[in-house]
């Protein structure tokens, strides 16, 4: 059974940053997901419209 899941994970900040993949796998294993295939990692801004003054 295969499932596509997007996991918001705050450690990868740059494009194609894969050095954190072992940490991601460890965090997923702690959540009970042991045999996970990481196909793609994409960084994105969680709050693209948020500033110190509030939402734009």
N, CA, C and O of each residue as an XYZ file, in Angstrom:
224
protein
N       0.857     -1.177      0.000
C       0.000      0.000      0.000
C       0.898      1.233      0.000
O       1.814      1.353      0.814
N       0.625      2.120     -0.901
C       1.396      3.361     -0.984
C       0.478      4.539     -0.702
O      -0.684      4.553     -1.108
N       1.008      5.503     -0.015
C       0.250      6.719      0.275
C       1.180      7.914      0.127
O       2.354      7.854      0.493
N       0.648      8.980     -0.404
C       1.404     10.215     -0.537
C       1.020     11.118      0.618
O      -0.155     11.434      0.807
N       1.996     11.524      1.375
C       1.733     12.371      2.525
C       2.682     13.555      2.498
O       3.886     13.391      2.298
N       2.146     14.733      2.697
C       2.980     15.923      2.840
C       3.216     16.134      4.325
O       2.269     16.226      5.106
N       4.463     16.210      4.703
C       4.814     16.365      6.108
C       5.462     17.728      6.303
O       6.588     17.938      5.852
N       4.775     18.667      6.967
C       5.424     19.932      7.266
C       6.483     19.695      8.331
O       6.178     19.241      9.434
N       7.694     19.997      8.003
C       8.816     19.713      8.898
C       9.764     20.895      8.839
O      10.302     21.185      7.770
N       9.991     21.587      9.944
C      10.663     22.888      9.909
C      12.179     22.878      9.764
O      12.787     23.945      9.855
N      12.822     21.743      9.545
C      14.279     21.739      9.539
C      14.904     22.072      8.190
O      15.965     22.694      8.159
N      14.300     21.689      7.088
C      14.880     21.955      5.768
C      14.490     23.353      5.312
O      13.308     23.639      5.124
N      15.470     24.216      5.136
C      15.194     25.600      4.788
C      15.620     25.960      3.375
O      15.165     26.969      2.836
N      16.483     25.159      2.762
C      16.992     25.472      1.434
C      16.571     24.399      0.447
O      16.298     23.261      0.828
N      16.520     24.772     -0.828
C      16.175     23.802     -1.857
C      17.186     22.668     -1.873
O      18.390     22.874     -1.720
N      16.665     21.474     -2.063
C      17.474     20.261     -2.194
C      18.395     20.023     -1.005
O      19.465     19.436     -1.165
N      18.010     20.456      0.153
C      18.804     20.220      1.352
C      18.456     18.835      1.879
O      17.365     18.623      2.409
N      19.370     17.906      1.736
C      19.079     16.523      2.106
C      19.839     16.073      3.342
O      19.676     14.933      3.776
N      20.659     16.927      3.916
C      21.426     16.500      5.086
C      20.526     16.212      6.287
O      20.945     15.531      7.223
N      19.299     16.721      6.269
C      18.378     16.492      7.379
C      17.495     15.268      7.180
O      16.668     14.965      8.040
N      17.652     14.560      6.064
C      16.816     13.394      5.796
C      16.900     12.353      6.908
O      15.862     11.809      7.284
N      18.090     12.042      7.461
C      18.127     11.083      8.577
C      17.318     11.553      9.791
O      16.691     10.741     10.470
N      17.331     12.860     10.064
C      16.535     13.388     11.177
C      15.046     13.261     10.884
O      14.257     12.944     11.775
N      14.664     13.508      9.634
C      13.266     13.352      9.240
C      12.825     11.907      9.429
O      11.751     11.649      9.972
N      13.651     10.966      8.984
C      13.314      9.545      9.142
C      13.174      9.171     10.618
O      12.288      8.398     10.982
N      14.043      9.716     11.464
C      13.966      9.439     12.905
C      12.665      9.990     13.488
O      11.995      9.313     14.268
N      12.310     11.214     13.111
C      11.067     11.816     13.603
C       9.846     11.028     13.131
O       8.900     10.830     13.894
N       9.865     10.579     11.875
C       8.749      9.782     11.359
C       8.666      8.438     12.071
O       7.569      7.955     12.349
N       9.812      7.828     12.371
C       9.820      6.556     13.094
C       9.236      6.729     14.492
O       8.509      5.861     14.973
N       9.551      7.841     15.142
C       8.981      8.115     16.466
C       7.463      8.264     16.397
O       6.761      8.003     17.374
N       6.964      8.684     15.236
C       5.518      8.828     15.034
C       4.876      7.526     14.569
O       3.680      7.489     14.283
N       5.681      6.443     14.492
C       5.135      5.146     14.117
C       5.212      4.835     12.632
O       4.644      3.840     12.180
N       5.899      5.662     11.876
C       6.044      5.433     10.432
C       7.479      4.995     10.167
O       8.369      5.828      9.995
N       7.700      3.672     10.136
C       9.057      3.144     10.074
C       9.595      2.933      8.670
O      10.782      3.161      8.437
N       8.786      2.514      7.748
C       9.268      2.220      6.396
C       8.753      3.283      5.435
O       7.804      3.060      4.682
N       9.394      4.428      5.479
C       8.961      5.580      4.695
C       9.968      5.838      3.580
O      11.176      5.851      3.816
N       9.473      6.039      2.383
C      10.319      6.421      1.253
C      10.160      7.920      1.035
O       9.064      8.396      0.738
N      11.237      8.653      1.180
C      11.210     10.093      0.952
C      11.537     10.321     -0.513
O      12.683     10.157     -0.932
N      10.538     10.697     -1.289
C      10.724     10.896     -2.726
C      11.182     12.309     -3.034
O      12.071     12.517     -3.860
N      10.580     13.267     -2.375
C      10.869     14.662     -2.675
C      10.841     15.470     -1.391
O       9.984     15.258     -0.533
N      11.776     16.394     -1.261
C      11.750     17.355     -0.171
C      11.701     18.734     -0.801
O      12.554     19.087     -1.616
N      10.693     19.517     -0.417
C      10.532     20.862     -0.965
C      10.368     21.865      0.169
O       9.443     21.741      0.972
N      11.237     22.839      0.247
C      11.052     23.873      1.268
C       9.977     24.861      0.830
O       9.823     25.139     -0.360
N       9.248     25.379      1.785
C       8.267     26.415      1.487
C       8.071     27.259      2.727
O       8.344     26.819      3.844
N       7.600     28.459      2.522
C       7.365     29.400      3.597
C       6.024     29.067      4.253
O       4.991     29.061      3.584
N       6.038     28.793      5.542
C       4.800     28.457      6.245
C       3.845     29.642      6.319
O       2.628     29.470      6.250
N       4.391     30.832      6.458
C       3.568     32.026      6.626
C       3.971     33.074      5.587
O       4.623     34.057      5.939
N       3.605     32.892      4.332
C       4.080     33.805      3.294
C       3.570     35.236      3.427
O       4.198     36.157      2.904
N       2.453     35.445      4.109
C       1.898     36.800      4.206
C       2.044     37.375      5.604
O       1.499     38.446      5.873
N       2.747     36.719      6.492
C       2.842     37.166      7.872
C       4.041     38.089      8.054
O       5.152     37.774      7.627
N       3.807     39.221      8.687
C       4.882     40.155      9.027
C       4.726     40.531     10.495
O       3.797     40.078     11.163
N       5.629     41.355     10.990
C       5.534     41.818     12.374
C       4.251     42.615     12.616
O       3.750     42.676     13.739
N       3.728     43.222     11.550
C       2.513     44.024     11.678
C       1.246     43.194     11.542
O       0.152     43.689     11.815
N       1.375     41.959     11.128
C       0.206     41.098     10.948
C       0.124     40.579      9.525
O       1.121     40.546      8.803
N      -1.066     40.176      9.131
C      -1.257     39.643      7.784
C      -1.361     40.764      6.765
O      -1.964     41.804      7.030
N      -0.769     40.547      5.600
C      -0.859     41.536      4.521
C      -2.171     41.380      3.797
O      -2.446     42.118      2.851
